[in-house]
Amino acid sequence: MLKVVKVRIYPTEQQKISLAQAFGTTRWVWNHFLALTNQTYKETGKGIAKYDMIKQLPKLKKQEETEWLKQTYSQSLQSVCLNLSRAFVNFFEKRAKYPRFKSRHGRQSLIYPQNVKLYSLPSLLLVVFSI
């Protein structure tokens, strides 16, 4: 059974900065792999498998111009690749529209699949991410 907990958090200023950086990083990874998939499809007629995207993440982190990817939790970046792959599956099975590039405007989301602890105080719910 899968357990999901959705919480509303009230981050401090430092936490807001960290979350904004994580949102930007995951958005960049989505847009990068969407563009790469589009380009690969035009050239070869085939897309990129989700595990091939995940395998490219360490290479991107080692490049000098994208070493800032190291600051974001690795499983969050991997979940972006899995979500993009699922978006393409849904499109080809006619359950959704073609995946679109993400913008910094509007709703932002981020997945932390592991290492999250919840602390509940009398009037406050505190979420701690172990990174």
N, CA, C and O atoms as a printed pandas DataFrame, in Angstrom:
     atom_number atom_name residue_name chain_id  residue_number  x_coord  y_coord  z_coord
0              1         N          MET        A               1    0.834   -1.160    0.000
1              2        CA          MET        A               1    0.000    0.000    0.000
2              3         C          MET        A               1    0.894    1.245    0.000
3              4         O          MET        A               1    1.856    1.331    0.764
4              5         N          LEU        A               2    0.566    2.190   -0.855
5              6        CA          LEU        A               2    1.308    3.435   -0.915
6              7         C          LEU        A               2    0.727    4.426    0.082
7              8         O          LEU        A               2   -0.491    4.546    0.217
8              9         N          LYS        A               3    1.601    5.127    0.773
9             10        CA          LYS        A               3    1.154    6.147    1.711
10            11         C          LYS        A               3    1.636    7.502    1.221
11            12         O          LYS        A               3    2.813    7.685    0.911
12            13         N          VAL        A               4    0.727    8.427    1.156
13            14        CA          VAL        A               4    1.047    9.770    0.725
14            15         C          VAL        A               4    0.528   10.735    1.776
15            16         O          VAL        A               4   -0.606   10.624    2.243
16            17         N          VAL        A               5    1.373   11.675    2.133
17            18        CA          VAL        A               5    0.958   12.700    3.079
18            19         C          VAL        A               5    1.158   14.042    2.406
19            20         O          VAL        A               5    2.272   14.390    2.016
20            21         N          LYS        A               6    0.085   14.789    2.271
21            22        CA          LYS        A               6    0.168   16.144    1.744
22            23         C          LYS        A               6    0.034   17.090    2.920
23            24         O          LYS        A               6   -0.915   17.000    3.698
24            25         N          VAL        A               7    0.978   17.988    3.043
25            26        CA          VAL        A               7    0.948   18.940    4.143
26            27         C          VAL        A               7    1.147   20.341    3.605
27            28         O          VAL        A               7    1.732   20.538    2.540
28            29         N          ARG        A               8    0.658   21.297    4.345
29            30        CA          ARG        A               8    0.914   22.689    4.028
30            31         C          ARG        A               8    2.001   23.147    4.981
31            32         O          ARG        A               8    1.890   22.973    6.194
32            33         N          ILE        A               9    3.031   23.722    4.437
33            34        CA          ILE        A               9    4.133   24.168    5.280
34            35         C          ILE        A               9    4.235   25.683    5.218
35            36         O          ILE        A               9    3.827   26.316    4.244
36            37         N          TYR        A              10    4.778   26.233    6.263
37            38        CA          TYR        A              10    5.028   27.668    6.354
38            39         C          TYR        A              10    6.535   27.843    6.551
39            40         O          TYR        A              10    7.014   27.946    7.680
40            41         N          PRO        A              11    7.271   27.877    5.442
41            42        CA          PRO        A              11    8.735   27.872    5.544
42            43         C          PRO        A              11    9.299   29.220    6.008
43            44         O          PRO        A              11    8.691   30.276    5.835
44            45         N          THR        A              12   10.483   29.130    6.600
45            46        CA          THR        A              12   11.232   30.330    6.947
46            47         C          THR        A              12   11.818   30.912    5.668
47            48         O          THR        A              12   11.689   30.316    4.599
48            49         N          GLU        A              13   12.451   32.056    5.769
49            50        CA          GLU        A              13   13.037   32.686    4.569
50            51         C          GLU        A              13   14.112   31.805    3.942
51            52         O          GLU        A              13   14.164   31.676    2.719
52            53         N          GLN        A              14   14.966   31.201    4.757
53            54        CA          GLN        A              14   16.012   30.316    4.228
54            55         C          GLN        A              14   15.399   29.091    3.560
55            56         O          GLN        A              14   15.876   28.645    2.516
56            57         N          GLN        A              15   14.345   28.548    4.157
57            58        CA          GLN        A              15   13.673   27.393    3.557
58            59         C          GLN        A              15   12.986   27.779    2.255
59            60         O          GLN        A              15   12.939   26.978    1.322
60            61         N          LYS        A              16   12.453   28.994    2.177
61            62        CA          LYS        A              16   11.846   29.469    0.930
62            63         C          LYS        A              16   12.876   29.518   -0.187
63            64         O          LYS        A              16   12.586   29.152   -1.326
64            65         N          ILE        A              17   14.069   29.968    0.139
65            66        CA          ILE        A              17   15.141   30.037   -0.860
66            67         C          ILE        A              17   15.517   28.635   -1.322
67            68         O          ILE        A              17   15.681   28.398   -2.519
68            69         N          SER        A              18   15.654   27.707   -0.382
69            70        CA          SER        A              18   16.003   26.324   -0.730
70            71         C          SER        A              18   14.922   25.678   -1.590
71            72         O          SER        A              18   15.225   24.983   -2.560
72            73         N          LEU        A              19   13.668   25.910   -1.232
73            74        CA          LEU        A              19   12.572   25.344   -2.025
74            75         C          LEU        A              19   12.524   25.959   -3.421
75            76         O          LEU        A              19   12.274   25.256   -4.400
76            77         N          ALA        A              20   12.761   27.266   -3.517
77            78        CA          ALA        A              20   12.756   27.916   -4.827
78            79         C          ALA        A              20   13.863   27.351   -5.712
79            80         O          ALA        A              20   13.658   27.150   -6.909
80            81         N          GLN        A              21   15.032   27.095   -5.131
81            82        CA          GLN        A              21   16.127   26.502   -5.895
82            83         C          GLN        A              21   15.764   25.085   -6.343
83            84         O          GLN        A              21   16.052   24.696   -7.475
84            85         N          ALA        A              22   15.136   24.319   -5.458
85            86        CA          ALA        A              22   14.736   22.950   -5.806
86            87         C          ALA        A              22   13.665   22.969   -6.895
87            88         O          ALA        A              22   13.715   22.164   -7.826
88            89         N          PHE        A              23   12.693   23.885   -6.786
89            90        CA          PHE        A              23   11.674   24.005   -7.828
90            91         C          PHE        A              23   12.313   24.338   -9.166
91            92         O          PHE        A              23   11.958   23.756  -10.191
92            93         N          GLY        A              24   13.255   25.274   -9.157
93            94        CA          GLY        A              24   13.934   25.663  -10.393
94            95         C          GLY        A              24   14.735   24.527  -10.994
95            96         O          GLY        A              24   14.749   24.344  -12.212
96            97         N          THR        A              25   15.395   23.771  -10.150
97            98        CA          THR        A              25   16.205   22.659  -10.626
98            99         C          THR        A              25   15.337   21.568  -11.254
99           100         O          THR        A              25   15.643   21.072  -12.338
100          101         N          THR        A              26   14.262   21.202  -10.571
101          102        CA          THR        A              26   13.403   20.155  -11.130
102          103         C          THR        A              26   12.707   20.630  -12.404
103          104         O          THR        A              26   12.492   19.844  -13.327
104          105         N          ARG        A              27   12.356   21.914  -12.454
105          106        CA          ARG        A              27   11.751   22.467  -13.675
106          107         C          ARG        A              27   12.762   22.420  -14.820
107          108         O          ARG        A              27   12.407   22.076  -15.947
108          109         N          TRP        A              28   14.015   22.765  -14.535
109          110        CA          TRP        A              28   15.058   22.748  -15.571
110          111         C          TRP        A              28   15.264   21.320  -16.084
111          112         O          TRP        A              28   15.410   21.116  -17.289
112          113         N          VAL        A              29   15.279   20.335  -15.188
113          114        CA          VAL        A              29   15.472   18.942  -15.598
114          115         C          VAL        A              29   14.309   18.494  -16.487
115          116         O          VAL        A              29   14.526   17.845  -17.511
116          117         N          TRP        A              30   13.076   18.837  -16.100
117          118        CA          TRP        A              30   11.901   18.493  -16.925
118          119         C          TRP        A              30   12.043   19.089  -18.320
119          120         O          TRP        A              30   11.906   18.383  -19.319
120          121         N          ASN        A              31   12.318   20.388  -18.385
121          122        CA          ASN        A              31   12.413   21.069  -19.682
122          123         C          ASN        A              31   13.578   20.544  -20.509
123          124         O          ASN        A              31   13.460   20.409  -21.727
124          125         N          HIS        A              32   14.698   20.247  -19.863
125          126        CA          HIS        A              32   15.870   19.721  -20.569
126          127         C          HIS        A              32   15.556   18.380  -21.225
127          128         O          HIS        A              32   15.844   18.177  -22.404
128          129         N          PHE        A              33   14.966   17.470  -20.459
129          130        CA          PHE        A              33   14.688   16.144  -21.007
130          131         C          PHE        A              33   13.517   16.158  -21.979
131          132         O          PHE        A              33   13.472   15.331  -22.890
132          133         N          LEU        A              34   12.577   17.066  -21.812
133          134        CA          LEU        A              34   11.497   17.193  -22.788
134          135         C          LEU        A              34   12.065   17.674  -24.123
135          136         O          LEU        A              34   11.708   17.142  -25.174
136          137         N          ALA        A              35   12.944   18.673  -24.090
137          138        CA          ALA        A              35   13.577   19.162  -25.318
138          139         C          ALA        A              35   14.449   18.076  -25.947
139          140         O          ALA        A              35   14.454   17.905  -27.166
140          141         N          LEU        A              36   15.186   17.346  -25.109
141          142        CA          LEU        A              36   16.054   16.272  -25.615
142          143         C          LEU        A              36   15.222   15.153  -26.245
143          144         O          LEU        A              36   15.603   14.600  -27.276
144          145         N          THR        A              37   14.090   14.823  -25.628
145          146        CA          THR        A              37   13.204   13.796  -26.179
146          147         C          THR        A              37   12.621   14.250  -27.510
147          148         O          THR        A              37   12.553   13.471  -28.460
148          149         N          ASN        A              38   12.197   15.517  -27.579
149          150        CA          ASN        A              38   11.662   16.045  -28.837
150          151         C          ASN        A              38   12.710   15.998  -29.944
151          152         O          ASN        A              38   12.411   15.601  -31.070
152          153         N          GLN        A              39   13.933   16.403  -29.626
153          154        CA          GLN        A              39   15.019   16.411  -30.608
154          155         C          GLN        A              39   15.360   14.984  -31.049
155          156         O          GLN        A              39   15.539   14.725  -32.239
156          157         N          THR        A              40   15.447   14.071  -30.097
157          158        CA          THR        A              40   15.765   12.674  -30.416
158          159         C          THR        A              40   14.686   12.045  -31.290
159          160         O          THR        A              40   14.985   11.280  -32.206
160          161         N          TYR        A              41   13.427   12.376  -30.998
161          162        CA          TYR        A              41   12.330   11.831  -31.796
162          163         C          TYR        A              41   12.381   12.343  -33.232
163          164         O          TYR        A              41   12.111   11.595  -34.171
164          165         N          LYS        A              42   12.730   13.627  -33.404
165          166        CA          LYS        A              42   12.831   14.181  -34.757
166          167         C          LYS        A              42   13.962   13.533  -35.537
167          168         O          LYS        A              42   13.843   13.319  -36.744
168          169         N          GLU        A              43   15.053   13.219  -34.860
169          170        CA          GLU        A              43   16.220   12.651  -35.536
170          171         C          GLU        A              43   16.095   11.151  -35.793
171          172         O          GLU        A              43   16.484   10.666  -36.856
172          173         N          THR        A              44   15.556   10.421  -34.826
173          174        CA          THR        A              44   15.561    8.959  -34.937
174          175         C          THR        A              44   14.182    8.333  -35.025
175          176         O          THR        A              44   14.060    7.173  -35.420
176          177         N          GLY        A              45   13.148    9.065  -34.669
177          178        CA          GLY        A              45   11.807    8.497  -34.665
178          179         C          GLY        A              45   11.489    7.744  -33.391
179          180         O          GLY        A              45   10.432    7.120  -33.291
180          181         N          LYS        A              46   12.398    7.791  -32.396
181          182        CA          LYS        A              46   12.187    7.125  -31.113
182          183         C          LYS        A              46   12.445    8.125  -29.992
183          184         O          LYS        A              46   13.203    9.082  -30.155
184          185         N          GLY        A              47   11.810    7.888  -28.868
185          186        CA          GLY        A              47   12.008    8.753  -27.702
186          187         C          GLY        A              47   13.146    8.253  -26.830
187          188         O          GLY        A              47   13.972    7.450  -27.264
188          189         N          ILE        A              48   13.179    8.734  -25.602
189          190        CA          ILE        A              48   14.203    8.330  -24.635
190          191         C          ILE        A              48   13.509    7.599  -23.497
191          192         O          ILE        A              48   12.503    8.081  -22.976
192          193         N          ALA        A              49   14.026    6.453  -23.109
193          194        CA          ALA        A              49   13.455    5.676  -22.013
194          195         C          ALA        A              49   13.732    6.372  -20.681
195          196         O          ALA        A              49   14.697    7.124  -20.550
196          197         N          LYS        A              50   12.877    6.111  -19.701
197          198        CA          LYS        A              50   13.017    6.785  -18.415
198          199         C          LYS        A              50   14.345    6.459  -17.733
199          200         O          LYS        A              50   14.944    7.333  -17.105
200          201         N          TYR        A              51   14.807    5.229  -17.845
201          202        CA          TYR        A              51   16.065    4.876  -17.193
202          203         C          TYR        A              51   17.260    5.474  -17.924
203          204         O          TYR        A              51   18.300    5.710  -17.310
204          205         N          ASP        A              52   17.129    5.722  -19.215
205          206        CA          ASP        A              52   18.198    6.415  -19.935
206          207         C          ASP        A              52   18.293    7.865  -19.474
207          208         O          ASP        A              52   19.387    8.424  -19.388
208          209         N          MET        A              53   17.140    8.477  -19.176
209          210        CA          MET        A              53   17.152    9.843  -18.628
210          211         C          MET        A              53   17.817    9.853  -17.254
211          212         O          MET        A              53   18.649   10.711  -16.957
212          213         N          ILE        A              54   17.436    8.886  -16.425
213          214        CA          ILE        A              54   17.998    8.825  -15.069
214          215         C          ILE        A              54   19.497    8.598  -15.122
215          216         O          ILE        A              54   20.235    9.152  -14.307
216          217         N          LYS        A              55   19.966    7.778  -16.083
217          218        CA          LYS        A              55   21.405    7.517  -16.213
218          219         C          LYS        A              55   22.178    8.756  -16.633
219          220         O          LYS        A              55   23.376    8.853  -16.367
220          221         N          GLN        A              56   21.512    9.709  -17.289
221          222        CA          GLN        A              56   22.185   10.929  -17.730
222          223         C          GLN        A              56   22.341   11.954  -16.612
223          224         O          GLN        A              56   23.150   12.875  -16.731
224          225         N          LEU        A              57   21.582   11.810  -15.533
225          226        CA          LEU        A              57   21.645   12.793  -14.445
226          227         C          LEU        A              57   23.042   12.924  -13.824
227          228         O          LEU        A              57   23.508   14.050  -13.655
228          229         N          PRO        A              58   23.740   11.817  -13.472
229          230        CA          PRO        A              58   25.083   11.985  -12.911
230          231         C          PRO        A              58   26.054   12.676  -13.878
231          232         O          PRO        A              58   26.930   13.428  -13.451
232          233         N          LYS        A              59   25.895   12.417  -15.171
233          234        CA          LYS        A              59   26.751   13.076  -16.159
234          235         C          LYS        A              59   26.481   14.575  -16.187
235          236         O          LYS        A              59   27.408   15.377  -16.300
236          237         N          LEU        A              60   25.208   14.950  -16.082
237          238        CA          LEU        A              60   24.863   16.373  -16.046
238          239         C          LEU        A              60   25.426   17.042  -14.801
239          240         O          LEU        A              60   25.872   18.188  -14.855
240          241         N          LYS        A              61   25.406   16.328  -13.676
241          242        CA          LYS        A              61   25.915   16.898  -12.426
242          243         C          LYS        A              61   27.426   17.114  -12.474
243          244         O          LYS        A              61   27.949   18.000  -11.799
244          245         N          LYS        A              62   28.123   16.313  -13.265
245          246        CA          LYS        A              62   29.579   16.427  -13.360
246          247         C          LYS        A              62   30.020   17.530  -14.301
247          248         O          LYS        A              62   31.163   17.981  -14.225
248          249         N          GLN        A              63   29.132   17.979  -15.194
249          250        CA          GLN        A              63   29.487   19.056  -16.114
250          251         C          GLN        A              63   29.588   20.367  -15.344
251          252         O          GLN        A              63   28.820   20.619  -14.416
252          253         N          GLU        A              64   30.537   21.188  -15.741
253          254        CA          GLU        A              64   30.798   22.431  -15.021
254          255         C          GLU        A              64   29.616   23.391  -15.083
255          256         O          GLU        A              64   29.305   24.043  -14.086
256          257         N          GLU        A              65   28.952   23.493  -16.231
257          258        CA          GLU        A              65   27.858   24.451  -16.362
258          259         C          GLU        A              65   26.574   24.002  -15.668
259          260         O          GLU        A              65   25.681   24.820  -15.450
260          261         N          THR        A              66   26.462   22.729  -15.319
261          262        CA          THR        A              66   25.254   22.255  -14.636
262          263         C          THR        A              66   25.575   21.569  -13.315
263          264         O          THR        A              66   24.800   20.725  -12.864
264          265         N          GLU        A              67   26.683   21.903  -12.691
265          266        CA          GLU        A              67   27.015   21.261  -11.418
266          267         C          GLU        A              67   26.113   21.737  -10.277
267          268         O          GLU        A              67   26.130   21.146   -9.197
268          269         N          TRP        A              68   25.331   22.789  -10.496
269          270        CA          TRP        A              68   24.367   23.255   -9.498
270          271         C          TRP        A              68   23.243   22.248   -9.290
271          272         O          TRP        A              68   22.475   22.371   -8.336
272          273         N          LEU        A              69   23.134   21.256  -10.170
273          274        CA          LEU        A              69   22.138   20.199   -9.981
274          275         C          LEU        A              69   22.419   19.367   -8.732
275          276         O          LEU        A              69   21.517   18.718   -8.201
276          277         N          LYS        A              70   23.664   19.383   -8.264
277          278        CA          LYS        A              70   24.045   18.612   -7.081
278          279         C          LYS        A              70   23.343   19.109   -5.821
279          280         O          LYS        A              70   23.230   18.364   -4.848
280          281         N          GLN        A              71   22.874   20.342   -5.822
281          282        CA          GLN        A              71   22.267   20.919   -4.627
282          283         C          GLN        A              71   20.875   20.368   -4.346
283          284         O          GLN        A              71   20.364   20.530   -3.239
284          285         N          THR        A              72   20.261   19.729   -5.317
285          286        CA          THR        A              72   18.910   19.194   -5.154
286          287         C          THR        A              72   18.992   17.697   -4.892
287          288         O          THR        A              72   19.839   16.996   -5.446
288          289         N          TYR        A              73   18.100   17.226   -4.040
289          290        CA          TYR        A              73   18.033   15.823   -3.675
290          291         C          TYR        A              73   17.915   14.960   -4.926
291          292         O          TYR        A              73   17.051   15.209   -5.767
292          293         N          SER        A              74   18.769   13.952   -5.059
293          294        CA          SER        A              74   18.860   13.167   -6.291
294          295         C          SER        A              74   17.563   12.428   -6.620
295          296         O          SER        A              74   17.203   12.303   -7.790
296          297         N          GLN        A              75   16.860   11.938   -5.598
297          298        CA          GLN        A              75   15.634   11.205   -5.878
298          299         C          GLN        A              75   14.526   12.128   -6.381
299          300         O          GLN        A              75   13.612   11.678   -7.071
300          301         N          SER        A              76   14.602   13.404   -6.043
301          302        CA          SER        A              76   13.639   14.360   -6.594
302          303         C          SER        A              76   13.872   14.520   -8.094
303          304         O          SER        A              76   12.919   14.605   -8.868
304          305         N          LEU        A              77   15.137   14.561   -8.500
305          306        CA          LEU        A              77   15.456   14.681   -9.922
306          307         C          LEU        A              77   15.065   13.406  -10.674
307          308         O          LEU        A              77   14.585   13.468  -11.806
308          309         N          GLN        A              78   15.272   12.266  -10.044
309          310        CA          GLN        A              78   14.885   11.010  -10.676
310          311         C          GLN        A              78   13.369   10.920  -10.841
311          312         O          GLN        A              78   12.878   10.399  -11.842
312          313         N          SER        A              79   12.637   11.425   -9.863
313          314        CA          SER        A              79   11.176   11.373   -9.969
314          315         C          SER        A              79   10.668   12.269  -11.095
315          316         O          SER        A              79    9.614   12.000  -11.670
316          317         N          VAL        A              80   11.407   13.334  -11.414
317          318        CA          VAL        A              80   11.033   14.177  -12.558
318          319         C          VAL        A              80   11.116   13.355  -13.844
319          320         O          VAL        A              80   10.231   13.437  -14.696
320          321         N          CYS        A              81   12.173   12.571  -13.979
321          322        CA          CYS        A              81   12.327   11.722  -15.173
322          323         C          CYS        A              81   11.210   10.686  -15.257
323          324         O          CYS        A              81   10.673   10.427  -16.333
324          325         N          LEU        A              82   10.868   10.100  -14.121
325          326        CA          LEU        A              82    9.784    9.113  -14.115
326          327         C          LEU        A              82    8.447    9.768  -14.467
327          328         O          LEU        A              82    7.641    9.187  -15.193
328          329         N          ASN        A              83    8.215   10.977  -13.953
329          330        CA          ASN        A              83    6.969   11.678  -14.254
330          331         C          ASN        A              83    6.893   12.069  -15.727
331          332         O          ASN        A              83    5.823   11.992  -16.332
332          333         N          LEU        A              84    8.011   12.484  -16.305
333          334        CA          LEU        A              84    8.023   12.837  -17.727
334          335         C          LEU        A              84    7.749   11.605  -18.588
335          336         O          LEU        A              84    7.001   11.669  -19.563
336          337         N          SER        A              85    8.355   10.501  -18.221
337          338        CA          SER        A              85    8.107    9.261  -18.950
338          339         C          SER        A              85    6.638    8.862  -18.857
339          340         O          SER        A              85    6.040    8.441  -19.847
340          341         N          ARG        A              86    6.059    8.996  -17.667
341          342        CA          ARG        A              86    4.643    8.677  -17.478
342          343         C          ARG        A              86    3.764    9.627  -18.285
343          344         O          ARG        A              86    2.721    9.216  -18.794
344          345         N          ALA        A              87    4.169   10.895  -18.408
345          346        CA          ALA        A              87    3.400   11.858  -19.209
346          347         C          ALA        A              87    3.370   11.436  -20.673
347          348         O          ALA        A              87    2.339   11.570  -21.332
348          349         N          PHE        A              88    4.484   10.931  -21.188
349          350        CA          PHE        A              88    4.509   10.453  -22.571
350          351         C          PHE        A              88    3.654    9.197  -22.743
351          352         O          PHE        A              88    2.958    9.058  -23.749
352          353         N          VAL        A              89    3.701    8.289  -21.780
353          354        CA          VAL        A              89    2.866    7.082  -21.846
354          355         C          VAL        A              89    1.401    7.480  -21.875
355          356         O          VAL        A              89    0.630    6.953  -22.677
356          357         N          ASN        A              90    1.012    8.403  -21.011
357          358        CA          ASN        A              90   -0.379    8.860  -20.981
358          359         C          ASN        A              90   -0.774    9.523  -22.299
359          360         O          ASN        A              90   -1.902    9.359  -22.763
360          361         N          PHE        A              91    0.152   10.273  -22.902
361          362        CA          PHE        A              91   -0.145   10.906  -24.183
362          363         C          PHE        A              91   -0.370    9.862  -25.270
363          364         O          PHE        A              91   -1.341    9.951  -26.021
364          365         N          PHE        A              92    0.513    8.877  -25.361
365          366        CA          PHE        A              92    0.397    7.882  -26.421
366          367         C          PHE        A              92   -0.787    6.944  -26.211
367          368         O          PHE        A              92   -1.266    6.324  -27.161
368          369         N          GLU        A              93   -1.257    6.840  -24.975
369          370        CA          GLU        A              93   -2.452    6.041  -24.713
370          371         C          GLU        A              93   -3.712    6.901  -24.707
371          372         O          GLU        A              93   -4.782    6.462  -24.286
372          373         N          LYS        A              94   -3.559    8.144  -25.186
373          374        CA          LYS        A              94   -4.667    9.088  -25.380
374          375         C          LYS        A              94   -5.423    9.432  -24.098
375          376         O          LYS        A              94   -6.631    9.663  -24.121
376          377         N          ARG        A              95   -4.694    9.462  -22.978
377          378        CA          ARG        A              95   -5.290    9.864  -21.711
378          379         C          ARG        A              95   -4.948   11.304  -21.342
379          380         O          ARG        A              95   -5.514   11.861  -20.402
380          381         N          ALA        A              96   -4.012   11.909  -22.094
381          382        CA          ALA        A              96   -3.571   13.263  -21.758
382          383         C          ALA        A              96   -3.044   13.937  -23.012
383          384         O          ALA        A              96   -2.850   13.301  -24.048
384          385         N          LYS        A              97   -2.818   15.224  -22.898
385          386        CA          LYS        A              97   -2.223   15.982  -24.001
386          387         C          LYS        A              97   -0.717   15.786  -23.993
387          388         O          LYS        A              97   -0.154   15.217  -23.058
388          389         N          TYR        A              98   -0.070   16.269  -25.057
389          390        CA          TYR        A              98    1.380   16.174  -25.168
390          391         C          TYR        A              98    2.024   16.962  -24.024
391          392         O          TYR        A              98    1.559   18.055  -23.701
392          393         N          PRO        A              99    3.078   16.433  -23.408
393          394        CA          PRO        A              99    3.724   17.144  -22.296
394          395         C          PRO        A              99    4.229   18.524  -22.729
395          396         O          PRO        A              99    4.770   18.692  -23.821
396          397         N          ARG        A             100    4.038   19.495  -21.850
397          398        CA          ARG        A             100    4.444   20.866  -22.146
398          399         C          ARG        A             100    5.627   21.271  -21.286
399          400         O          ARG        A             100    5.886   20.683  -20.236
400          401         N          PHE        A             101    6.334   22.278  -21.749
401          402        CA          PHE        A             101    7.435   22.829  -20.983
402          403         C          PHE        A             101    6.873   23.534  -19.750
403          404         O          PHE        A             101    5.792   24.121  -19.797
404          405         N          LYS        A             102    7.619   23.469  -18.651
405          406        CA          LYS        A             102    7.168   24.070  -17.402
406          407         C          LYS        A             102    7.689   25.497  -17.292
407          408         O          LYS        A             102    8.784   25.818  -17.755
408          409         N          SER        A             103    6.883   26.337  -16.673
409          410        CA          SER        A             103    7.208   27.737  -16.467
410          411         C          SER        A             103    7.409   27.986  -14.980
411          412         O          SER        A             103    6.903   27.233  -14.149
412          413         N          ARG        A             104    8.143   29.036  -14.641
413          414        CA          ARG        A             104    8.326   29.364  -13.234
414          415         C          ARG        A             104    7.091   30.031  -12.652
415          416         O          ARG        A             104    6.981   30.174  -11.434
416          417         N          HIS        A             105    6.169   30.436  -13.500
417          418        CA          HIS        A             105    4.942   31.072  -13.046
418          419         C          HIS        A             105    3.886   30.002  -12.813
419          420         O          HIS        A             105    3.844   28.999  -13.526
420          421         N          GLY        A             106    3.049   30.209  -11.835
421          422        CA          GLY        A             106    1.993   29.235  -11.555
422          423         C          GLY        A             106    2.403   28.270  -10.462
423          424         O          GLY        A             106    3.309   28.538   -9.672
424          425         N          ARG        A             107    1.721   27.151  -10.436
425          426        CA          ARG        A             107    1.913   26.162   -9.376
426          427         C          ARG        A             107    3.238   25.422   -9.532
427          428         O          ARG        A             107    3.604   25.013  -10.634
428          429         N          GLN        A             108    3.935   25.258   -8.447
429          430        CA          GLN        A             108    5.201   24.531   -8.427
430          431         C          GLN        A             108    5.012   23.292   -7.562
431          432         O          GLN        A             108    4.292   23.330   -6.564
432          433         N          SER        A             109    5.651   22.206   -7.941
433          434        CA          SER        A             109    5.574   21.001   -7.126
434          435         C          SER        A             109    6.928   20.308   -7.114
435          436         O          SER        A             109    7.778   20.523   -7.978
436          437         N          LEU        A             110    7.090   19.475   -6.103
437          438        CA          LEU        A             110    8.352   18.798   -5.893
438          439         C          LEU        A             110    8.064   17.517   -5.130
439          440         O          LEU        A             110    7.196   17.501   -4.258
440          441         N          ILE        A             111    8.772   16.452   -5.439
441          442        CA          ILE        A             111    8.553   15.169   -4.789
442          443         C          ILE        A             111    9.811   14.787   -4.022
443          444         O          ILE        A             111   10.918   14.802   -4.561
444          445         N          TYR        A             112    9.618   14.445   -2.759
445          446        CA          TYR        A             112   10.672   13.856   -1.939
446          447         C          TYR        A             112   10.211   12.442   -1.597
447          448         O          TYR        A             112    9.459   12.270   -0.637
448          449         N          PRO        A             113   10.639   11.414   -2.355
449          450        CA          PRO        A             113   10.102   10.075   -2.146
450          451         C          PRO        A             113   10.541    9.405   -0.840
451          452         O          PRO        A             113    9.864    8.492   -0.367
452          453         N          GLN        A             114   11.654    9.839   -0.252
453          454        CA          GLN        A             114   12.148    9.212    0.972
454          455         C          GLN        A             114   12.759   10.267    1.883
455          456         O          GLN        A             114   12.934   11.424    1.500
456          457         N          ASN        A             115   13.078    9.835    3.098
457          458        CA          ASN        A             115   13.807   10.641    4.077
458          459         C          ASN        A             115   13.090   11.934    4.447
459          460         O          ASN        A             115   13.701   13.003    4.467
460          461         N          VAL        A             116   11.814   11.838    4.734
461          462        CA          VAL        A             116   11.051   12.993    5.180
462          463         C          VAL        A             116   10.494   12.668    6.557
463          464         O          VAL        A             116    9.919   11.600    6.768
464          465         N          LYS        A             117   10.667   13.595    7.491
465          466        CA          LYS        A             117   10.134   13.403    8.831
466          467         C          LYS        A             117    9.157   14.521    9.136
467          468         O          LYS        A             117    9.397   15.679    8.793
468          469         N          LEU        A             118    8.053   14.170    9.782
469          470        CA          LEU        A             118    7.044   15.146   10.171
470          471         C          LEU        A             118    7.063   15.304   11.684
471          472         O          LEU        A             118    7.026   14.319   12.422
472          473         N          TYR        A             119    7.121   16.532   12.132
473          474        CA          TYR        A             119    7.045   16.837   13.555
474          475         C          TYR        A             119    5.824   17.710   13.769
475          476         O          TYR        A             119    5.654   18.717   13.082
476          477         N          SER        A             120    4.987   17.345   14.696
477          478        CA          SER        A             120    3.789   18.119   14.974
478          479         C          SER        A             120    3.904   18.743   16.356
479          480         O          SER        A             120    4.016   18.039   17.360
480          481         N          LEU        A             121    3.876   20.050   16.397
481          482        CA          LEU        A             121    3.868   20.795   17.642
482          483         C          LEU        A             121    2.446   21.298   17.856
483          484         O          LEU        A             121    1.639   21.217   16.930
484          485         N          PRO        A             122    2.105   21.811   19.024
485          486        CA          PRO        A             122    0.716   22.192   19.299
486          487         C          PRO        A             122    0.053   23.045   18.210
487          488         O          PRO        A             122   -1.082   22.759   17.826
488          489         N          SER        A             123    0.713   24.058   17.715
489          490        CA          SER        A             123    0.069   24.914   16.708
490          491         C          SER        A             123    0.860   24.980   15.418
491          492         O          SER        A             123    0.663   25.894   14.617
492          493         N          LEU        A             124    1.750   24.027   15.207
493          494        CA          LEU        A             124    2.640   24.095   14.061
494          495         C          LEU        A             124    2.915   22.699   13.544
495          496         O          LEU        A             124    3.097   21.767   14.327
496          497         N          LEU        A             125    2.945   22.552   12.253
497          498        CA          LEU        A             125    3.356   21.299   11.636
498          499         C          LEU        A             125    4.679   21.571   10.942
499          500         O          LEU        A             125    4.752   22.406   10.040
500          501         N          LEU        A             126    5.708   20.881   11.355
501          502        CA          LEU        A             126    7.039   21.109   10.833
502          503         C          LEU        A             126    7.445   19.910    9.984
503          504         O          LEU        A             126    7.330   18.765   10.423
504          505         N          VAL        A             127    7.914   20.170    8.783
505          506        CA          VAL        A             127    8.364   19.116    7.885
506          507         C          VAL        A             127    9.869   19.231    7.751
507          508         O          VAL        A             127   10.385   20.294    7.407
508          509         N          VAL        A             128   10.578   18.138    8.022
509          510        CA          VAL        A             128   12.034   18.130    7.938
510          511         C          VAL        A             128   12.435   17.179    6.839
511          512         O          VAL        A             128   12.045   16.011    6.850
512          513         N          PHE        A             129   13.207   17.662    5.894
513          514        CA          PHE        A             129   13.700   16.846    4.804
514          515         C          PHE        A             129   15.139   16.465    5.100
515          516         O          PHE        A             129   15.978   17.339    5.316
516          517         N          SER        A             130   15.427   15.203    5.112
517          518        CA          SER        A             130   16.797   14.733    5.317
518          519         C          SER        A             130   17.464   14.627    3.964
519          520         O          SER        A             130   17.127   13.751    3.167
520          521         N          ILE        A             131   18.394   15.502    3.704
521          522        CA          ILE        A             131   19.070   15.508    2.396
522          523         C          ILE        A             131   20.535   15.225    2.595
523          524         O          ILE        A             131   21.293   15.183    1.626
